[in-house]
Amino acid sequence: MNFRFIEGICLSGRYFSQTLFFQALLIPFLLCPFVGPAGAESDADLEAQIGQMLLIGFRGSEVGESSQIVQDIRAGRIGGVILFDYDVALKSPVRNVASPEQVQELIADLQAADPTMPLFVAIDQEGGRVSRLKEKYGFPPTVSQGWLGEQNDLAITARHARQTAQTLAELGINVNLAPVVDVNVNPGNPVIGTLERSFSDDPKVVADHALEVLIAHQIEGVLSALKHFPGHGSSAEDSHLGFTDVTRTWSEIELVPYREILGSSGADMIMTAHVFNAALDPDWPATLSRSTIQGLLRDQMGYEGVVISDDMQMQAITDHYSLETALERTIQAGADIIIFGNNLTYDEHIAAKAINTILKLVQEGRISPLRIKESFHRIMFVKNRLIDRGDKECRLCDVH
């Protein structure tokens, strides 16, 4: 059996897509303490772990030595980036995507910024209207999940999903924030139904087609993220724009795709929704809710993989919570990767601000170092798959 040591943490075995195996593999992480050279936790150790939890957006179709995003990668302040084709804050079509060759070179330069650690490079390439790699930039045409659900032919879905996954893999994009497994409960939903982002109002159809998407991405070595837990399909509001309450419209049917998928292939990542549901938590929206993430998703549904937040700069969060409160709550709730898309608003120093805020929360005893380690272990467990496929020697993963 192979043993991997992550800064003194014992990890045995290899990645299996089924989350059934994850719990057993996580035990050595929790039993083997993370220690610095002097045998004690250092701020540098903790900062490195926190950095892996951050997925950050940035401006620019190319990067150089002076780019803030490159400096953040080299300093270990982030574990991943997210690409967009449109800058919402500037209302500009100039962001990160111009052509296949440009995107490939951009990603290569980002990965080269730290040759010792693979970087998550994420994108929302769902198909149809939510596609960052558009035909006008030279990428293959795509169809919406809604259209695929209407055809209800798994072979067609598999073919389109394979094309998407191959495109991403060729570019170097290793995380697709898809598929959407929201059930189309409300066809008039401004952010799901009207954009044709849901496969169907039938949760079994949603699960079946989402599985084809997952399989296609697994074949091409691209990670996927089911979204938006515990369900955004019944909402009447857009959480990008403000408070979104699904208490009266949400039902258990919206959990069915997650249960189906977790019971079969498993999931690389699951993304949370910023929806408020008093039936699940009377105080907090899902992204900030321990009863929803830890209680429902992990404890009740048995998910042990990576939980990724939706963009923390969406107004459902920023209109109601400070950065400190949002970070404290989402980490305590069980999120492992925290997205700052830097698109709805822009702050090129958001990574440093987030790390300093989380460090402060740990130092004040409001977040346990063990909670940070738990997320770090889950992230590194998944990144080992990227290391195995690539040619990087991970500075946190020595093979013995």
N, C-alpha and C positions, 0 to 999 in steps of 0.2 A: 504494500500500500504506500502511496506517495503522501508525504507530509509537507504542507506549505506552512511557512512561518511568516506571519505578518507582524513585524516589530515585536516578536516574542509571543505572538498569538498562535496557537496550534490550530491548523485547519487540515483535516484529513479528507481525502476523497476528491471527487470531481463534481461538476455541475450536472444536475438532473433537472429537466423541466418540471417534473412533478414536484409540487411543494411538499408532498408527503415526506421526501427525504431531507428537506431543509431543516426541520426541527432537530433531527438527530445530528446533522452536521453543524448546527449552531452551538450545540452544547460545548464542544471543545473551546469555542470562542469565549464563552462566558466563564469557563473554568480556568482559562489561562490568562492572567491579567496582562494588560498592556502597560509596559513599563519602559521608562527611558533608560539611558546609560547608567544612571545612578540608582536604578531600581525603583524610582518613583515617577509618577505622572508629571510631565513637564508641560508648561504652557505651549511649547513648540509641538509636542506630541498631540495635545488637544487641538491646537489650531489646525494641524494637518488633517486630523479626523473631521473637524467641522468643515474645512475647505472641500472635502469630498462630498459633502451634503448639498453643495450649492451648484445650481445650474443657471447660468447667466446669459442674457442676451446682450448684444453689442452692435454698434454701428460700423459699417464698412464692408466693402466687397473685397478688400484685401487688408492684410495686417503687416506691420513691420516691428522692428525692435522697440520703437517708442509707443506702440499701441498699448492702451491700458489693459486690454483683454490679454495680450501676450504677457505683460508684466504680472497680471493676476495668476495666469497659468504657471509661470515660472516660480512664483512665490508660493505656490500651493494653496492659493486662496479660493480656487474653484475646482470642482470635479468634472464640470461639463459646460457646454455652451448650447444655445438654442438659436437656430437660424430662422429668419423671416425674409420675405420678399418685399414687404411693404412696411414703411415706418409710420405707425399710426400717429405718434406724437407730432411728427413733422408734416403729416399728410403728404408723404413723399413716396414714390415708387422705388426710390433708391435705398437699399438696405444691405442685404447680404447676398442676393441672388441676381446674376446677370446672364450667365450661360453655364452649360455643363463644365466646360474647361475651367472657367473662373471659380466655380464652387469647389471643384476638385483641388485646385491649387490653394484656395483659401483653407480648406480643411487640412491639407498636407502641412501648410505653414503653422496652423494652430497645433496640430499634433507634434510638430517638430519643436515647439516652444518648450516642451518638457519631454525629452526622450526616455525618461524613466517611468512615466506613468501614462497609461492610456486615458484619453479624454473622451467622455461621453459627448457625442455630437448629435443633437436631437433636432427633430423637425416635426411639424404637423403636416403629414402627407396622407390625409385621409382619402382623397379623391374627390372630384367634383369641385364645389366651391371652396372647400377648405383644402387647398393644395398650394404649397409654397413654391413648388417646382412646376411652373406653368408651361404650357405649350408655347406661349409667346417668347419664352426664354430659351427655347430649343429642347425642351424636355418632352417625353411622350405624353399624349393626351390621357386624361383619366376620366373615370366616371364616378358618380357619387355612390355612397353606400345605399342611399334610398333607391337609386335605379337598380343596383344589384339585388336588393331585396325584392323589388317588383318582379324581376326576372325569376328569382328564386331558383336559380340553377347553380349549384355549388361548383360545377366545372367552370362556369363563366367567372364566378367570384375568384376561384383559385387562379385562373389565368391572369386576371387583372392584378391580383395581389402579388403574384410572382413577378410581373413586370415592374410593379412599384418597388418591391424588395430588391430586385436586381439593379434597378436604377440607383437606389440608395447605396447599396453595397459598392457599386462601381465608383461612386463619388466619395466614399469614405464616411458616409453618414451611418452611424451604428445604433441609433435609437429612433424609432418612429413612434410618435405619440398617437398611436392608433392601434387597434380599431376602436371606434365608438361603439359601446354596447348599451347605450341608453335605449330604452324601449320607447317607441313613438306613441306614447300615451296621449299626448296633446299635439296633433298635427300643426296647430297654430303657434307652437312654441317658437319664439323668435330666434333662438340660438341653436336649436336642434331640428325640430320638425320642418320649419320653413326653409332651412338650408339643406334639407335632404341628407342629414348626417346620420340618421338612424336607418338600420336595415329594414325594420318592420315594427308593427304594433304587436306582433306575436313574439314573445320572448324566446321561444324555441328556435324560430327562424333567425333571430338576432344571434343567438349562441352558435348555431350551425355555421352561419356565414363568417362570424368572427373567428371561429376555429380555423377556417380556411385561410384567413388573413394571417393568423398566428403561425400556422404551419409553413406558409410560404416564406415568412420572414425568418423563421428558424432555419429553414433550408439554406437561406442566403447569409446567415450569420448576423442578422439585424435584430436587435432587441425590440420588443413591442410593449405598449402600455395600454391596458384596458382603461376606458374612461366613460363616464365620470361617476365614481362611486359616491354615494349609494344609489345614484340615479338622477339624471337631469331632464329626462324625457317628458315629465309631466309638468314642468315649470311653465309659468306664463310670463316670466321675466328673464332677462339676460344678466347673468351674474357679472359680466364684464362691466355693466353699467350701474350696478347697485344691489341692494338687499334682495335676495330671491328666496321666498318662502314657499315650500312645497308641502307644508304640513297637511293641507286639506286635499291635495291631489296625488301625493305619493302613495304607492302601495307595495306590498311584498313582491308583486309581479316584477318589479324593477330589479330585484336581486337574482332572479332566475338565471339570466345569462352568466352571472358570476359563478353561481353554484354549478351550473353545467360545465363551464370551462375549467374551474378549479377541480372538478371531479374527473376531468379527462386529461387534457394536455398540461394544465397548469398555466401560470402567467409569469412573465419576466418582471413586470411592474404593473401596478394598479394606480391610476391617478384619481385623486379625490375631487369632489365637486365643492364649490363654495355655497351650496344650497343649505338653507336652514330648514330643519324638520323637527318640530317640537315633539313628535312621537318618538324620535330617536335621541334627541338631546334638547331639553327645554331652554338651554342657555347659549349654545354655540353652533355655528354652521359646521358642516361635516369636516372641512379641512382642519378646523380647530377643536374638533370634538373627540375626546378620548373614548367616550362610549360608542361612537360610530366607528372609528378606525381600530382601536385596540379591542373594544368590547365586541362589536358586531363582526368586523372583517377578520380580525385575527383570532379572537377567542371563540366566537360562535361558528365562523365559517372556515376556520383552520388555515387561513392564509399566513405563510411565514416569509414571503418574499418582500421585495422592495415596494414601498408606498411612496409615490411621488405626488407632491401637491400640484394643484393648478396654479397658474400665475398669481403670486402673492401681491401683485400690483393692480389686480382687478378691483373695481370699486366696491364689490361686495365685501372686500376685506379693508381696503384703505379708507373707505368712508366711515368705518365704524371702529377700527382698531389701530393702535399705534404699531410701529414696527416691532417694538419690544414685546408687546402683548401678542401680536400675531406669531412671532417666532417662538415665544415661550409656549403658547398653546398648541401650535402645530407639532412641535417636537414632542411635547408631553403627550399629545394625542397618538403619536406613533408614526408620523411622517419621517421618511428617511432622506429623501431628496426634496429640496425646496427650490421652486422656480421663481426667479425674478426675470421676467421676459424683457424688461427694459424697453418696452415698445409702446405701451399705453402712456407711460411716463418714462423719462430717461435720467439715469444717475450712473455715470461711469464708475463711481466709487462704491456702488451698492454692495459689492462683495466684501470689501473691507469693513463697511458699516455693519453688515450682517454678522460677520465673524466676531467683531468687537462686541456686538450686542449679545451674541450667544455666549461668548467667553464671560461677559459680565453676569449673565444669568447663571452660569455654572459656578462662578466664584461666589455669588450670593446664595448658592444652595437652592436655587429655584429650578434648576435642571441638574440631574445627576450626571457625573462623568460616565457612569455605566450606560445611561440612556444614549449618550453620544456614541459610545463604543458599539452599542447594539446596531445603530444605523450604519456606522462605519463598516462593521463586519458584513452586513447584508450587501452593501455597495461593493465591497472588495470581492465578495463571493461572486457577484455578477461580472465584475470587471475581469476576474480570472478567465472568463470565457473569451473576452476580447484579447487578453494577453496570449492565450493559447492559440488564437487565430492569427495574431500579429507577430511582429518581430521585436517588440519592445521588451526590455528587461525591467520589470516593475521594481521601483526602489522600495516598495513596501511588501514585496512578495519574493522572498528567496526560496528557491526550490531545493530541498534536501532529500 
